[in-house]
Amino acid sequence: MAKSKTQYVCRVCGRTTPAYMGRCPRCGKFDTMDEETVVAETAVSTQKRQRSGIPSKPVRLPNITSDGVERLHLPNQEFSRVLGGGMVPGSLVLVGGDPGIGKSTLLLEITATMANQHGPALYVSGEESARQIKMRADRLQLDARDLFLVTETNLQTMLDHVQEVKPVLLIVDSIQTTYTDDLKSSAGSVSQVRECASRFQALAKETGVTVFLVGHVTKEGAIAGPRVLEHIVDTVLYLEGDPFHRYRLLRSVKNRFGATSEVGVFEMVERGMVEVPNPSEAFLAERQINSPGSAIAVTMEGTRPLLVEIQALASGTTFSNPRRTANGIDYNRLLLLTAVLSRRVRLKLHDKDIFINVIGGLQIKEPAADLAVAVSVASNLRDRPIYADMVLVGEVGLSGELRTVSQLERRLKEALKLGFKRCIVPRNSLRHLINSPEGLEIIGCSSLREAIDKALLPA
């Protein structure tokens, strides 16, 4: 008879220890070790399981055909862009996001579209009943005869439903509610999540069914469960955004079949998630012209250039330590730019609270937006607006110099497309610019001080 033992598993990184530890020795997180009971397999059962599998056989590379791996077309261009051009048969995709952000709504729309165009689709929910999903489908005005709904949490039963329906697409909402009888731990534990994800991976690779797993998100913003879950799947997508704002960003952080860091923009309306084909225009729709502290940055999200408005506010403080608040950019990056403005440009910021906000809920991580952030702070402090038809691109160094950025031509073409006539770029970038867009005045600057003087309107 198989023996059982007790072990402790970190819910963040999956580290296993025989005794409880207050701090995980691998990831360093506190109070993340969960107790679970594991039934050890006997040597006989292990040998049977190994013999039951199909033996592997090496195959020469020229003899391997790629038939049947063409991507499945999706009319939703934003979702297709994030996946790399469409759904890959046999892929395993993990979708994470905050509760209520719109994961189930978006996936239900995609599932209905796939059912109408490519064949049967199965939506398995462990959190909602079939009647609740039907109510959502009616609200979204979805009509798909080949869309099958079922409420189930047992893994083996799900696999039986897949054998019966033979779907093209399988949605599991969510992986934290799925469990297998082979493990004695409760649903949502590290071992259950890891084992169920491995079973779905085997299902996808053996049958060619595209599987989407919905994952919960922790307070830190990471998908709940061990990091090994993200290593199992082929693609990891995050649905981001403020529940009080209408825009949602679907970001790809891992993709074995396409480029990473791709972003799809959606708008949450009454009839569901609607794609935004031109997000730059949407982000700039409510922009106020000639407003001090407002600058336009051109940032790259994957292979897509986006124009976003960055607003800065510098106000006097009554406290000894002024505040620095960053919404949409890295806080440490704001501290760096503030220090450069104080030291190299001689702006008096020691008695000013500085607030930075990126319009639209976009999170900018690349340093190409440094110049727009710094110039917006100088614009608000001096109460002089930036030219309304100007965009700013460049990385700011600690010496106050402007450094080159990548994919400058694509950024300039996007700015010209939206009607901007001027662009300030690092002077060294002009040497690498091959095809300069006609109708766009490109202004090269070597330092942050020079860029501020050329960007601000005369007093």
Secondary structure by P-SEA (a helix, b strand, c coil): cbbbbbbcccccccccccccccccccccccccbbbbbbbbbcaaaaaaaaaaccbbbbbcccccccccccbbbbcaaaaaaaacccccccbbbbbbbcccccaaaaaaaaaaaaaacccbbbbbbccccaaaaaaaaaaaccccccbbbbbbccaaaaaaaaaaacccbbbbcccccccccccccccccaaaaaaaaaaaaaaaaaccbbbbbbbbbcccccccccccccccccbbbbbcccccccbbbbcccccccccccbbbbbbbccccccccccaaaaaacccccccccbbbbbbbcccbbbbbbbbbbbbbbcccbbbbbbccccaaaaaaaaaaaacccccccccbbbbbbbccccccccccaaaaaaaaaaaaaacccccccbbbbbbbccccbbbbbcaaaaaaaaaaaacccbbbcccccccccccccccbbbbbbccaaaaaaaacccc
